[in-house]
Amino acid sequence: MRILLTNDDGIDAPGIAALFDAIHGLGEVRVVAPADMQSASSHGITFHRPLMVREAQPNPRMRGIAVEGRPADCVKLAMRSLWQEWYGPGARPDLVISGMNAGANVGINVIYSGTVGAAVEAAFLGVPSIAVSLHLGAPGKAHFARGAQIARAAIDRILEHPLDAHRVMNVNVPRTESADAPMPPIRVVSMNTAAGIDGYERRVAPDGRTYYWPNGNGMEFFHTAEATDVEALSQRAVTVTPLWYDLTEHATLGAWRGRLG
């Protein structure tokens, strides 16, 4: 199996290195990732400037292509150009894995996430994908290697079952702060849809200009529904949520056709 590994934290981030090590042996892994941090870039892509690329080797075990673009750019470039250069006309990955993100992508954060955006781009182009994120606790306490091992166990369970070409699976690993952290339970849950509790602090710069500093932590929501990713992650479970990129509200199509047709 040939796997494309990407992320939104950048090719030098500890999460992608840890996940690269964890999925070693699952297949042949090729890394194509942003050259720098692209967190919360959602599904943005680059139109008005070229995508500059360079070979990168962040550590002795992992090398890849760093792209001066966004996560979805990396997937599009890899699948439509680089994969054919490497493997021949018509070639494409068997699986795309995006992550491991430093920070959970649950609830409404799924919409903002560049990690999920990359996975959705892969599925849109016809390759199943898995987005992987690690919930962070106290600063500096995250044990990325153990988090990635837990993610690998969840990935293995997912891959025991067939994934259709357009499937996205969103995986979140609970806070993991030691090498001997136990394997949490895996729960398949829906996405919590409440808005986040955040805001902006008004400040004044030394030159008199006004600016606003975001002050939310990204993990507080107006409410948490039962059997959702936010609830399960708070209960220290690995969350698995199937996602779909078609935003059409099919249940109301007939009604709107009647109203407007």
N, C-alpha and C positions, 0 to 999 in steps of 0.2 A: 504494500500500500504506500502510495506517495502522498505526503501530507504537506500542506502549506501552513506554516506557523507565522502569525502576525500579532500585532497588539496595538494599543494606542498610547502606551507610556513611553515608547521609543525603544530602539533596538538595544540601548545600553541599560535598560531597566532590569532590576533583579528578578522581577516576575517572569519575564519571557525566558531568561536564562534558566531559572528553576524549572519551568514547564518543559523547556527543551530537554533538560536532563531526565525529567520524569517520563516523557513519552518516547525516550530512546528505546528502540526495540519494537515499538508499535508499527514502525514503517520507516521509509526513507523521508527524512524531514528537511524541508527547504525553508529558510527564514527570509521573509521579505517584510520589513517593518519600517515605521517612520524613523527618520533620522533624529527626531527630537520629540518632546512631549506633545501629544495631541489629544489629551484627555478632554472629554465632553464635546468632541467634535462631531458627534452623532454620525449622520450618513453623508457629511459634506464631502464634496469632491472638488478637484482643482480644474479650472477651465482656462484661466487667463495667463498662465505662466507654465513653463516646461517643468516636468518632473525630473529633477536632477537625481542621479543615483550614484552610489559608490559601494565598493565592497567593504565589508566591515567584519571585524572579529573581536567582539567585546570580551571574550574570554578564550582560553585555550581550547575549549570543547565546542564552542558555537561560532559559526561564521555565517554571514548572509549578506543580503542587499539592503542598504539603508536608503530610503526614499525620502526626498524633501517634499513630502505631501502628507495627506491624511490617511487614516486606516483604510477607508474604502478605496482610495487611490491605490494603495499597496495591493489590495486584492485584485482590482481591475487590471493593473499593470502586470501582476504575476500571471493571471489567468489568460489574458489576451495577448501577451507578448513574451514574457520571460519563460513561461512553461514550454512554449513552442520552440524557443531558442535552445532550451535545455534538452527537450525530449522529442522534438519533431512536430510537424504539422498536426493539428487537431488534438494534441496532448492537453490534458488538464489534470489537476489534483484529484485524488479520490476523496479527500477530506480536507477541510480547512478548520484549523483551531486558532482561536483568537484569545490572547491572554498570556500569562495570567495577570489580570489587572490588579493594581494596588488599590483596593477599595471595592466594596460590594456594588453590584449593578442589579438592584432589586427595585420593585415599585416603579415609580415614574422615572427613575434614573435610567431605566432601560431605553427610554426615548432619547435621552441625552448622550448615551454612552457611545464612544468611539469603538470600544471593544465589541459591543453588540452590533454597531454599524458595519464593521468589517465582516462579521459573521453573516449578517443579513445580505450584504452585497454578494457574498459567495453563493448563498442559497438562491438569490435572485438570478445569478448566472448559471445555476444548475448544478452546484456542488454542495452536498450537505455540510453543515458546519456546527461547531460547538464553541460557544463563548464561555470563558472561564474567568472568574473574579474571586478575589480573596478579601473577606471582610477584615478591616484593620481595627485593632484595638488601640492600646496606648502607643504613642510614637516610639518607633525603634524596636517594638516588641515582636513584630511579625516574623515568623519563621517560614520564609518562602519555600525552602526545600521541602519541609513537611507538608505545607499547604499544597504544593504541586503533587506530592505523592498521593494525597487524599483526592485531589482532582483527577489524577490518573486512574484511581480506583473507580471513580464515578464514570469517567470516560469509558473504561473497560465494560462497565455494566451497560452503558448506553449502546455500545457497539456490539453487544450480544444480540441485538435486535436490528432488523433492517431499517435504514434511514433512506427516505425517498430523496430525490435529487434536490428538492427545494426546502429541506427541513433545517430549521435552526433550533438548537437546544441551548438554553441559557443555564449555566451551572455557576452556583455561588458556594464557596467554601467558607464555613464559619471561622471566627478568629482562631488562629493557630500560632501559638507563641513558644512552642518548644519542640524539639526533635522527637519526643516520645508522646506527642499529643495523640490520643486515641482516634480511631476511625469513627467519625460521626455517622448517625443514620442518614440515609438518603430519602428525601421526600419529594414527590412530584406534586407541584403546587402551581396555582395560577399567579398572575402578576397582580400585586396590590395597586389599585388605581387612584388612591388619594393623592392630592397635591402635597408637595413637600412644605414643611414649615421653615421658611427662610426669609431673608429680607436684605436690606441694604442700609449700611450705616453712613450717614451724611458726614462728610469731612471737608475741610477747606485746606488747600495746598498753600505753602508759604507765599506763592505769588498771587494769592487771592482767589484762584479758581476753585470752583466747587467740584467735588467728585464723590462717588458712592462706592463703598467697599462691601462686597457680598459677605454676609455673616452667618449663613446657614452651614450646617455640617453635612448635609446631604442624606442623612439617615433618620431624620425626624419627619413624620407625616401627620396630617390632620386626623387620620384614623387608620387603623390596621384591621383589615378584614380577616376572618378566620380562614384557614387553609390557603393562605397566600404566602408568597416568597418572603415578605417582610416578617411575618409572624414566625415562619419556620426557621429563618436565619437567626432571629432573636432567641430561638430555643436551641441554638447550636446544632442545627441539622444542615447537611448539604442540600441545597435546593436545586431542583431540576425543573425548568419550565419550557415546554415547547412553544416556539414563537412562529408567527406567520407574517409575511411582509405585505399582504393584500389588506389595505386599510378600508376597503369598501364595507359599509354596513349592509350586508346582504339582506338582513331581515326587514329593512325598510325600503328596499328598491321598488317593490310592487306598489307600496303606498305612494311613493313619490312619483312613480310613473302615472298613477291614477290622478294625482293632484295636478301634475304639470303637463300631462300628455294629451 
